[in-house]
């Protein structure tokens, strides 16, 4: 490798998930924090989790509450 061309490589980069070190990998940063990893993802664990990001569920429920699907859309025009 040429000098000053490649970024510094850290072979023991610690990956943090919710404050705990879950694995070490090689990377260009000494530490990194992740929000999802295979030990917490429902696809790999088989557990279902409910994640409401920024009130999306409540906004959906407000939008479609009150017989929204029962309305005749042609009569509304």
N, CA, C and O atoms as a CHARMM CRD file, in Angstrom:
* protein
*
  308
    1    1 UNK  N      0.84000  -1.18700   0.00000 PROA 1      0.00000
    2    1 UNK  CA     0.00000   0.00000   0.00000 PROA 1      0.00000
    3    1 UNK  C      0.88300   1.24800   0.00000 PROA 1      0.00000
    4    1 UNK  O      1.94900   1.27200   0.61500 PROA 1      0.00000
    5    2 UNK  N      0.42600   2.26100  -0.68800 PROA 2      0.00000
    6    2 UNK  CA     1.14100   3.52900  -0.68900 PROA 2      0.00000
    7    2 UNK  C      0.87100   4.27300   0.61000 PROA 2      0.00000
    8    2 UNK  O     -0.21200   4.16700   1.18500 PROA 2      0.00000
    9    3 UNK  N      1.85300   5.01800   1.06000 PROA 3      0.00000
   10    3 UNK  CA     1.67700   5.83100   2.25900 PROA 3      0.00000
   11    3 UNK  C      0.75900   7.01000   1.96300 PROA 3      0.00000
   12    3 UNK  O      0.78500   7.56500   0.86500 PROA 3      0.00000
   13    4 UNK  N     -0.04600   7.38700   2.93900 PROA 4      0.00000
   14    4 UNK  CA    -0.92300   8.55900   2.91100 PROA 4      0.00000
   15    4 UNK  C     -2.01900   8.46600   1.83800 PROA 4      0.00000
   16    4 UNK  O     -2.62000   9.47900   1.48300 PROA 4      0.00000
   17    5 UNK  N     -2.28000   7.26600   1.32500 PROA 5      0.00000
   18    5 UNK  CA    -3.33500   7.09500   0.33600 PROA 5      0.00000
   19    5 UNK  C     -4.56900   6.45800   0.95800 PROA 5      0.00000
   20    5 UNK  O     -5.69700   6.83300   0.63900 PROA 5      0.00000
   21    6 UNK  N     -4.35400   5.50500   1.83700 PROA 6      0.00000
   22    6 UNK  CA    -5.44000   4.75500   2.44500 PROA 6      0.00000
   23    6 UNK  C     -5.73100   5.27700   3.84400 PROA 6      0.00000
   24    6 UNK  O     -4.82500   5.77000   4.51600 PROA 6      0.00000
   25    7 UNK  N     -6.98800   5.17800   4.30100 PROA 7      0.00000
   26    7 UNK  CA    -7.30700   5.60200   5.66200 PROA 7      0.00000
   27    7 UNK  C     -6.69600   4.63700   6.67800 PROA 7      0.00000
   28    7 UNK  O     -6.32600   3.51200   6.34400 PROA 7      0.00000
   29    8 UNK  N     -6.59800   5.09800   7.91600 PROA 8      0.00000
   30    8 UNK  CA    -6.06400   4.25100   8.96900 PROA 8      0.00000
   31    8 UNK  C     -7.02800   3.09000   9.21800 PROA 8      0.00000
   32    8 UNK  O     -8.24300   3.28700   9.25500 PROA 8      0.00000
   33    9 UNK  N     -6.49400   1.89500   9.38800 PROA 9      0.00000
   34    9 UNK  CA    -7.30500   0.70000   9.57900 PROA 9      0.00000
   35    9 UNK  C     -7.19100   0.23300  11.02400 PROA 9      0.00000
   36    9 UNK  O     -6.09000   0.10100  11.55600 PROA 9      0.00000
   37   10 UNK  N     -8.33800  -0.01600  11.65500 PROA 10     0.00000
   38   10 UNK  CA    -8.39300  -0.51200  13.02200 PROA 10     0.00000
   39   10 UNK  C     -8.88400  -1.95900  12.98600 PROA 10     0.00000
   40   10 UNK  O    -10.07400  -2.18600  12.77100 PROA 10     0.00000
   41   11 UNK  N     -8.01200  -2.94000  13.18800 PROA 11     0.00000
   42   11 UNK  CA    -8.43600  -4.33700  13.10100 PROA 11     0.00000
   43   11 UNK  C     -9.32800  -4.77400  14.26400 PROA 11     0.00000
   44   11 UNK  O    -10.01000  -5.79200  14.15700 PROA 11     0.00000
   45   12 UNK  N     -9.33900  -4.03600  15.36200 PROA 12     0.00000
   46   12 UNK  CA   -10.14400  -4.38300  16.54000 PROA 12     0.00000
   47   12 UNK  C    -11.19300  -3.30800  16.81600 PROA 12     0.00000
   48   12 UNK  O    -11.28500  -2.82100  17.94300 PROA 12     0.00000
   49   13 UNK  N    -11.97400  -2.93400  15.82300 PROA 13     0.00000
   50   13 UNK  CA   -13.03700  -1.94200  15.99600 PROA 13     0.00000
   51   13 UNK  C    -14.15600  -2.56200  16.82500 PROA 13     0.00000
   52   13 UNK  O    -14.65400  -3.63400  16.48200 PROA 13     0.00000
   53   14 UNK  N    -14.55600  -1.90600  17.90500 PROA 14     0.00000
   54   14 UNK  CA   -15.60400  -2.40900  18.78500 PROA 14     0.00000
   55   14 UNK  C    -16.96100  -1.88000  18.31900 PROA 14     0.00000
   56   14 UNK  O    -17.12700  -0.67700  18.12000 PROA 14     0.00000
   57   15 UNK  N    -17.92100  -2.77600  18.14600 PROA 15     0.00000
   58   15 UNK  CA   -19.26900  -2.41800  17.71700 PROA 15     0.00000
   59   15 UNK  C    -20.15700  -2.42300  18.94800 PROA 15     0.00000
   60   15 UNK  O    -20.27900  -3.43900  19.63200 PROA 15     0.00000
   61   16 UNK  N    -20.78700  -1.26200  19.23100 PROA 16     0.00000
   62   16 UNK  CA   -21.64200  -1.10400  20.40700 PROA 16     0.00000
   63   16 UNK  C    -23.10400  -1.13600  20.00000 PROA 16     0.00000
   64   16 UNK  O    -23.49500  -0.54000  18.99600 PROA 16     0.00000
   65   17 UNK  N    -23.91700  -1.84400  20.79600 PROA 17     0.00000
   66   17 UNK  CA   -25.36400  -1.86400  20.62400 PROA 17     0.00000
   67   17 UNK  C    -25.96600  -1.65200  22.00200 PROA 17     0.00000
   68   17 UNK  O    -25.80400  -2.48400  22.89400 PROA 17     0.00000
   69   18 UNK  N    -26.67000  -0.51900  22.17300 PROA 18     0.00000
   70   18 UNK  CA   -27.29100  -0.15000  23.45800 PROA 18     0.00000
   71   18 UNK  C    -26.29400  -0.18500  24.60700 PROA 18     0.00000
   72   18 UNK  O    -26.59700  -0.68100  25.69200 PROA 18     0.00000
   73   19 UNK  N    -25.10800   0.34300  24.35900 PROA 19     0.00000
   74   19 UNK  CA   -24.10200   0.47500  25.39700 PROA 19     0.00000
   75   19 UNK  C    -23.24900  -0.74800  25.64200 PROA 19     0.00000
   76   19 UNK  O    -22.34600  -0.69800  26.47700 PROA 19     0.00000
   77   20 UNK  N    -23.49500  -1.83800  24.95200 PROA 20     0.00000
   78   20 UNK  CA   -22.71000  -3.05700  25.14900 PROA 20     0.00000
   79   20 UNK  C    -21.92900  -3.37800  23.88300 PROA 20     0.00000
   80   20 UNK  O    -22.40300  -3.14600  22.77000 PROA 20     0.00000
   81   21 UNK  N    -20.74000  -3.90900  24.06300 PROA 21     0.00000
   82   21 UNK  CA   -19.93100  -4.33100  22.92100 PROA 21     0.00000
   83   21 UNK  C    -20.47500  -5.68000  22.45800 PROA 21     0.00000
   84   21 UNK  O    -20.48400  -6.64400  23.22300 PROA 21     0.00000
   85   22 UNK  N    -20.92600  -5.74700  21.21200 PROA 22     0.00000
   86   22 UNK  CA   -21.51400  -6.98000  20.70600 PROA 22     0.00000
   87   22 UNK  C    -20.56700  -7.75500  19.80200 PROA 22     0.00000
   88   22 UNK  O    -20.72800  -8.96500  19.64100 PROA 22     0.00000
   89   23 UNK  N    -19.58700  -7.09000  19.21000 PROA 23     0.00000
   90   23 UNK  CA   -18.62600  -7.78200  18.35500 PROA 23     0.00000
   91   23 UNK  C    -17.45900  -6.85500  18.05900 PROA 23     0.00000
   92   23 UNK  O    -17.52200  -5.65400  18.32000 PROA 23     0.00000
   93   24 UNK  N    -16.41100  -7.41600  17.51900 PROA 24     0.00000
   94   24 UNK  CA   -15.28300  -6.62100  17.03700 PROA 24     0.00000
   95   24 UNK  C    -15.07800  -6.97000  15.57200 PROA 24     0.00000
   96   24 UNK  O    -15.16300  -8.13000  15.16700 PROA 24     0.00000
   97   25 UNK  N    -14.80900  -5.94400  14.79900 PROA 25     0.00000
   98   25 UNK  CA   -14.60000  -6.09500  13.36700 PROA 25     0.00000
   99   25 UNK  C    -13.44600  -5.19700  12.94700 PROA 25     0.00000
  100   25 UNK  O    -12.97700  -4.37900  13.73800 PROA 25     0.00000
  101   26 UNK  N    -12.99600  -5.34000  11.73700 PROA 26     0.00000
  102   26 UNK  CA   -11.99700  -4.44300  11.18500 PROA 26     0.00000
  103   26 UNK  C    -12.69300  -3.29400  10.47800 PROA 26     0.00000
  104   26 UNK  O    -13.61000  -3.52300   9.68900 PROA 26     0.00000
  105   27 UNK  N    -12.27700  -2.05900  10.74400 PROA 27     0.00000
  106   27 UNK  CA   -12.92600  -0.89600  10.14000 PROA 27     0.00000
  107   27 UNK  C    -11.95900   0.28400  10.13000 PROA 27     0.00000
  108   27 UNK  O    -10.82800   0.18900  10.60500 PROA 27     0.00000
  109   28 UNK  N    -12.43100   1.39100   9.58100 PROA 28     0.00000
  110   28 UNK  CA   -11.61300   2.60000   9.52800 PROA 28     0.00000
  111   28 UNK  C    -11.88700   3.53400  10.70100 PROA 28     0.00000
  112   28 UNK  O    -11.34400   4.63800  10.74300 PROA 28     0.00000
  113   29 UNK  N    -12.71200   3.11700  11.64900 PROA 29     0.00000
  114   29 UNK  CA   -12.97900   3.87600  12.87200 PROA 29     0.00000
  115   29 UNK  C    -12.69500   2.95600  14.06000 PROA 29     0.00000
  116   29 UNK  O    -12.86800   1.74200  13.94900 PROA 29     0.00000
  117   30 UNK  N    -12.25900   3.51700  15.20600 PROA 30     0.00000
  118   30 UNK  CA   -11.94100   2.65100  16.34700 PROA 30     0.00000
  119   30 UNK  C    -13.17200   2.06400  17.03700 PROA 30     0.00000
  120   30 UNK  O    -13.09800   0.96300  17.58300 PROA 30     0.00000
  121   31 UNK  N    -14.31000   2.77900  17.02300 PROA 31     0.00000
  122   31 UNK  CA   -15.54900   2.31000  17.64000 PROA 31     0.00000
  123   31 UNK  C    -16.72800   2.75000  16.79900 PROA 31     0.00000
  124   31 UNK  O    -16.68800   3.81100  16.17400 PROA 31     0.00000
  125   32 UNK  N    -17.79000   1.93400  16.77600 PROA 32     0.00000
  126   32 UNK  CA   -19.00800   2.34600  16.08600 PROA 32     0.00000
  127   32 UNK  C    -20.21500   1.87700  16.88600 PROA 32     0.00000
  128   32 UNK  O    -20.16400   0.87400  17.59800 PROA 32     0.00000
  129   33 UNK  N    -21.29200   2.62300  16.75000 PROA 33     0.00000
  130   33 UNK  CA   -22.53400   2.31300  17.43200 PROA 33     0.00000
  131   33 UNK  C    -23.58400   1.97800  16.38100 PROA 33     0.00000
  132   33 UNK  O    -23.70700   2.67900  15.37700 PROA 33     0.00000
  133   34 UNK  N    -24.35100   0.89500  16.61200 PROA 34     0.00000
  134   34 UNK  CA   -25.37100   0.46800  15.66200 PROA 34     0.00000
  135   34 UNK  C    -26.72700   0.42300  16.35400 PROA 34     0.00000
  136   34 UNK  O    -26.81300   0.21500  17.56500 PROA 34     0.00000
  137   35 UNK  N    -27.79400   0.62200  15.56400 PROA 35     0.00000
  138   35 UNK  CA   -29.14700   0.56400  16.09900 PROA 35     0.00000
  139   35 UNK  C    -29.74600  -0.82700  15.96300 PROA 35     0.00000
  140   35 UNK  O    -30.58500  -1.22100  16.77300 PROA 35     0.00000
  141   36 UNK  N    -29.32800  -1.57000  14.95600 PROA 36     0.00000
  142   36 UNK  CA   -29.83500  -2.91800  14.71900 PROA 36     0.00000
  143   36 UNK  C    -28.66200  -3.81400  14.36700 PROA 36     0.00000
  144   36 UNK  O    -27.77700  -3.42300  13.60600 PROA 36     0.00000
  145   37 UNK  N    -28.66000  -5.00700  14.91800 PROA 37     0.00000
  146   37 UNK  CA   -27.66800  -6.01000  14.53200 PROA 37     0.00000
  147   37 UNK  C    -28.35600  -7.36300  14.55000 PROA 37     0.00000
  148   37 UNK  O    -29.49200  -7.46300  15.01300 PROA 37     0.00000
  149   38 UNK  N    -27.70900  -8.38800  14.06700 PROA 38     0.00000
  150   38 UNK  CA   -28.36000  -9.68200  13.89000 PROA 38     0.00000
  151   38 UNK  C    -28.87100 -10.27300  15.20000 PROA 38     0.00000
  152   38 UNK  O    -29.82000 -11.05700  15.18200 PROA 38     0.00000
  153   39 UNK  N    -28.27700  -9.92400  16.32300 PROA 39     0.00000
  154   39 UNK  CA   -28.73700 -10.43000  17.61400 PROA 39     0.00000
  155   39 UNK  C    -30.00600  -9.77200  18.10500 PROA 39     0.00000
  156   39 UNK  O    -30.62500 -10.26700  19.04700 PROA 39     0.00000
  157   40 UNK  N    -30.41800  -8.65600  17.48900 PROA 40     0.00000
  158   40 UNK  CA   -31.63400  -7.97100  17.92600 PROA 40     0.00000
  159   40 UNK  C    -32.69400  -7.90800  16.83400 PROA 40     0.00000
  160   40 UNK  O    -33.82800  -7.50700  17.09600 PROA 40     0.00000
  161   41 UNK  N    -32.34100  -8.29800  15.61600 PROA 41     0.00000
  162   41 UNK  CA   -33.27900  -8.18600  14.50300 PROA 41     0.00000
  163   41 UNK  C    -34.26200  -9.35500  14.51400 PROA 41     0.00000
  164   41 UNK  O    -33.85000 -10.50500  14.66500 PROA 41     0.00000
  165   42 UNK  N    -35.57100  -9.07100  14.35300 PROA 42     0.00000
  166   42 UNK  CA   -36.58900 -10.13000  14.40500 PROA 42     0.00000
  167   42 UNK  C    -36.38500 -11.23600  13.37400 PROA 42     0.00000
  168   42 UNK  O    -36.76700 -12.37700  13.63400 PROA 42     0.00000
  169   43 UNK  N    -35.81200 -10.94900  12.24300 PROA 43     0.00000
  170   43 UNK  CA   -35.58200 -11.97400  11.22600 PROA 43     0.00000
  171   43 UNK  C    -34.66300 -13.07000  11.75800 PROA 43     0.00000
  172   43 UNK  O    -34.89300 -14.25100  11.49900 PROA 43     0.00000
  173   44 UNK  N    -33.63700 -12.69100  12.48900 PROA 44     0.00000
  174   44 UNK  CA   -32.67200 -13.65200  12.99100 PROA 44     0.00000
  175   44 UNK  C    -33.08100 -14.25100  14.33000 PROA 44     0.00000
  176   44 UNK  O    -32.75900 -15.40800  14.60400 PROA 44     0.00000
  177   45 UNK  N    -33.78800 -13.48700  15.18000 PROA 45     0.00000
  178   45 UNK  CA   -34.15000 -13.97700  16.51300 PROA 45     0.00000
  179   45 UNK  C    -35.47100 -14.72500  16.52300 PROA 45     0.00000
  180   45 UNK  O    -35.69900 -15.54700  17.41000 PROA 45     0.00000
  181   46 UNK  N    -36.35400 -14.46300  15.55700 PROA 46     0.00000
  182   46 UNK  CA   -37.65800 -15.10400  15.53700 PROA 46     0.00000
  183   46 UNK  C    -38.67300 -14.42600  16.43100 PROA 46     0.00000
  184   46 UNK  O    -39.81300 -14.88200  16.51500 PROA 46     0.00000
  185   47 UNK  N    -38.29400 -13.35500  17.09900 PROA 47     0.00000
  186   47 UNK  CA   -39.19700 -12.61900  17.98100 PROA 47     0.00000
  187   47 UNK  C    -39.76600 -11.43000  17.23600 PROA 47     0.00000
  188   47 UNK  O    -39.07500 -10.77500  16.45700 PROA 47     0.00000
  189   48 UNK  N    -41.05300 -11.16000  17.49200 PROA 48     0.00000
  190   48 UNK  CA   -41.67900  -9.99900  16.88100 PROA 48     0.00000
  191   48 UNK  C    -41.56600  -8.82400  17.84900 PROA 48     0.00000
  192   48 UNK  O    -41.78500  -8.96900  19.05100 PROA 48     0.00000
  193   49 UNK  N    -41.22100  -7.66000  17.30300 PROA 49     0.00000
  194   49 UNK  CA   -41.15000  -6.45300  18.11400 PROA 49     0.00000
  195   49 UNK  C    -41.97400  -5.37200  17.44300 PROA 49     0.00000
  196   49 UNK  O    -42.13500  -5.36100  16.22200 PROA 49     0.00000
  197   50 UNK  N    -42.48800  -4.47200  18.24700 PROA 50     0.00000
  198   50 UNK  CA   -43.30000  -3.36900  17.74500 PROA 50     0.00000
  199   50 UNK  C    -42.46400  -2.10200  17.84700 PROA 50     0.00000
  200   50 UNK  O    -42.07300  -1.70100  18.94300 PROA 50     0.00000
  201   51 UNK  N    -42.19100  -1.47900  16.72700 PROA 51     0.00000
  202   51 UNK  CA   -41.40100  -0.25600  16.69800 PROA 51     0.00000
  203   51 UNK  C    -42.26100   0.84400  16.09500 PROA 51     0.00000
  204   51 UNK  O    -42.69900   0.74600  14.94900 PROA 51     0.00000
  205   52 UNK  N    -42.49500   1.88100  16.87000 PROA 52     0.00000
  206   52 UNK  CA   -43.27100   3.02200  16.39200 PROA 52     0.00000
  207   52 UNK  C    -42.31100   4.19200  16.22100 PROA 52     0.00000
  208   52 UNK  O    -41.86400   4.78000  17.20500 PROA 52     0.00000
  209   53 UNK  N    -41.99800   4.52500  14.99600 PROA 53     0.00000
  210   53 UNK  CA   -41.05800   5.58900  14.70500 PROA 53     0.00000
  211   53 UNK  C    -41.80700   6.88900  14.48400 PROA 53     0.00000
  212   53 UNK  O    -42.58200   7.02100  13.53700 PROA 53     0.00000
  213   54 UNK  N    -41.57200   7.83200  15.35500 PROA 54     0.00000
  214   54 UNK  CA   -42.10500   9.20000  15.23800 PROA 54     0.00000
  215   54 UNK  C    -43.62700   9.23200  15.13500 PROA 54     0.00000
  216   54 UNK  O    -44.17400  10.05500  14.40200 PROA 54     0.00000
  217   55 UNK  N    -44.32200   8.34600  15.85900 PROA 55     0.00000
  218   55 UNK  CA   -45.77700   8.38800  15.92200 PROA 55     0.00000
  219   55 UNK  C    -46.48000   7.99500  14.64100 PROA 55     0.00000
  220   55 UNK  O    -47.60300   8.44000  14.40700 PROA 55     0.00000
  221   56 UNK  N    -45.87100   7.18700  13.81200 PROA 56     0.00000
  222   56 UNK  CA   -46.48100   6.81500  12.53900 PROA 56     0.00000
  223   56 UNK  C    -47.75900   6.01500  12.72600 PROA 56     0.00000
  224   56 UNK  O    -48.71100   6.17100  11.96100 PROA 56     0.00000
  225   57 UNK  N    -47.78400   5.15800  13.74300 PROA 57     0.00000
  226   57 UNK  CA   -48.97700   4.34200  13.96700 PROA 57     0.00000
  227   57 UNK  C    -50.15400   5.22600  14.36700 PROA 57     0.00000
  228   57 UNK  O    -51.26100   5.06000  13.85500 PROA 57     0.00000
  229   58 UNK  N    -49.91900   6.16100  15.27700 PROA 58     0.00000
  230   58 UNK  CA   -50.99600   7.05400  15.70100 PROA 58     0.00000
  231   58 UNK  C    -51.49300   7.91200  14.54500 PROA 58     0.00000
  232   58 UNK  O    -52.69700   8.12700  14.40600 PROA 58     0.00000
  233   59 UNK  N    -50.57900   8.40100  13.71800 PROA 59     0.00000
  234   59 UNK  CA   -50.96500   9.21700  12.57000 PROA 59     0.00000
  235   59 UNK  C    -51.80200   8.39400  11.58700 PROA 59     0.00000
  236   59 UNK  O    -52.77500   8.90300  11.03100 PROA 59     0.00000
  237   60 UNK  N    -51.43700   7.14100  11.37000 PROA 60     0.00000
  238   60 UNK  CA   -52.20800   6.26000  10.49100 PROA 60     0.00000
  239   60 UNK  C    -53.58800   6.01200  11.07800 PROA 60     0.00000
  240   60 UNK  O    -54.58400   6.05600  10.35600 PROA 60     0.00000
  241   61 UNK  N    -53.65900   5.75200  12.37500 PROA 61     0.00000
  242   61 UNK  CA   -54.94800   5.48200  13.00700 PROA 61     0.00000
  243   61 UNK  C    -55.86000   6.70900  12.95800 PROA 61     0.00000
  244   61 UNK  O    -57.06600   6.56600  12.75300 PROA 61     0.00000
  245   62 UNK  N    -55.31400   7.89800  13.14100 PROA 62     0.00000
  246   62 UNK  CA   -56.12700   9.12000  13.05000 PROA 62     0.00000
  247   62 UNK  C    -56.63500   9.32400  11.62700 PROA 62     0.00000
  248   62 UNK  O    -57.78500   9.71400  11.42500 PROA 62     0.00000
  249   63 UNK  N    -55.78900   9.06200  10.65600 PROA 63     0.00000
  250   63 UNK  CA   -56.15200   9.29500   9.26400 PROA 63     0.00000
  251   63 UNK  C    -57.27900   8.37200   8.81700 PROA 63     0.00000
  252   63 UNK  O    -58.19100   8.80900   8.11400 PROA 63     0.00000
  253   64 UNK  N    -57.23100   7.11300   9.21100 PROA 64     0.00000
  254   64 UNK  CA   -58.19200   6.14300   8.73400 PROA 64     0.00000
  255   64 UNK  C    -59.27000   5.80200   9.75900 PROA 64     0.00000
  256   64 UNK  O    -59.97900   4.81100   9.58600 PROA 64     0.00000
  257   65 UNK  N    -59.41000   6.58300  10.81000 PROA 65     0.00000
  258   65 UNK  CA   -60.46300   6.36000  11.79900 PROA 65     0.00000
  259   65 UNK  C    -61.76800   6.99000  11.30900 PROA 65     0.00000
  260   65 UNK  O    -61.74700   7.86600  10.44400 PROA 65     0.00000
  261   66 UNK  N    -62.88000   6.55700  11.84800 PROA 66     0.00000
  262   66 UNK  CA   -64.15900   7.19500  11.55900 PROA 66     0.00000
  263   66 UNK  C    -64.78400   6.78100  10.24600 PROA 66     0.00000
  264   66 UNK  O    -65.38400   7.62300   9.57800 PROA 66     0.00000
  265   67 UNK  N    -64.67600   5.53600   9.84300 PROA 67     0.00000
  266   67 UNK  CA   -65.36600   5.06200   8.66200 PROA 67     0.00000
  267   67 UNK  C    -64.79400   5.55100   7.35100 PROA 67     0.00000
  268   67 UNK  O    -65.53700   5.74900   6.39000 PROA 67     0.00000
  269   68 UNK  N    -63.50900   5.74800   7.29300 PROA 68     0.00000
  270   68 UNK  CA   -62.85800   6.22500   6.07000 PROA 68     0.00000
  271   68 UNK  C    -63.11200   5.27900   4.90100 PROA 68     0.00000
  272   68 UNK  O    -63.36400   5.72500   3.78100 PROA 68     0.00000
  273   69 UNK  N    -63.04700   3.98200   5.15800 PROA 69     0.00000
  274   69 UNK  CA   -63.20000   3.00900   4.07300 PROA 69     0.00000
  275   69 UNK  C    -64.66600   2.80500   3.69900 PROA 69     0.00000
  276   69 UNK  O    -64.94800   2.23700   2.64300 PROA 69     0.00000
  277   70 UNK  N    -65.59300   3.24400   4.51700 PROA 70     0.00000
  278   70 UNK  CA   -67.01000   3.09000   4.21900 PROA 70     0.00000
  279   70 UNK  C    -67.56300   4.20200   3.34800 PROA 70     0.00000
  280   70 UNK  O    -68.68000   4.09000   2.84400 PROA 70     0.00000
  281   71 UNK  N    -66.81300   5.26200   3.16200 PROA 71     0.00000
  282   71 UNK  CA   -67.29200   6.40700   2.36800 PROA 71     0.00000
  283   71 UNK  C    -67.31500   6.06500   0.88900 PROA 71     0.00000
  284   71 UNK  O    -66.48000   5.30600   0.39800 PROA 71     0.00000
  285   72 UNK  N    -68.30000   6.64500   0.17500 PROA 72     0.00000
  286   72 UNK  CA   -68.36800   6.47000  -1.27000 PROA 72     0.00000
  287   72 UNK  C    -67.53900   7.59800  -1.89600 PROA 72     0.00000
  288   72 UNK  O    -67.89200   8.77200  -1.77800 PROA 72     0.00000
  289   73 UNK  N    -66.46000   7.24300  -2.54600 PROA 73     0.00000
  290   73 UNK  CA   -65.53600   8.23900  -3.08200 PROA 73     0.00000
  291   73 UNK  C    -66.11800   8.97700  -4.28200 PROA 73     0.00000
  292   73 UNK  O    -65.74900  10.12700  -4.52100 PROA 73     0.00000
  293   74 UNK  N    -67.01000   8.35800  -5.04100 PROA 74     0.00000
  294   74 UNK  CA   -67.61700   9.01900  -6.19900 PROA 74     0.00000
  295   74 UNK  C    -68.59600  10.10000  -5.75000 PROA 74     0.00000
  296   74 UNK  O    -68.72100  11.13100  -6.41000 PROA 74     0.00000
  297   75 UNK  N    -69.28200   9.87900  -4.65100 PROA 75     0.00000
  298   75 UNK  CA   -70.24400  10.85000  -4.14900 PROA 75     0.00000
  299   75 UNK  C    -69.52500  12.06000  -3.56000 PROA 75     0.00000
  300   75 UNK  O    -70.09300  13.15200  -3.52600 PROA 75     0.00000
  301   76 UNK  N    -68.30000  11.89000  -3.10100 PROA 76     0.00000
  302   76 UNK  CA   -67.55800  12.98300  -2.48700 PROA 76     0.00000
  303   76 UNK  C    -67.05600  13.98500  -3.52400 PROA 76     0.00000
  304   76 UNK  O    -66.73100  15.11900  -3.17400 PROA 76     0.00000
  305   77 UNK  N    -66.98800  13.58800  -4.78100 PROA 77     0.00000
  306   77 UNK  CA   -66.42700  14.48100  -5.81000 PROA 77     0.00000
  307   77 UNK  C    -67.43000  15.44600  -6.32700 PROA 77     0.00000
  308   77 UNK  O    -67.11300  16.26100  -7.19300 PROA 77     0.00000
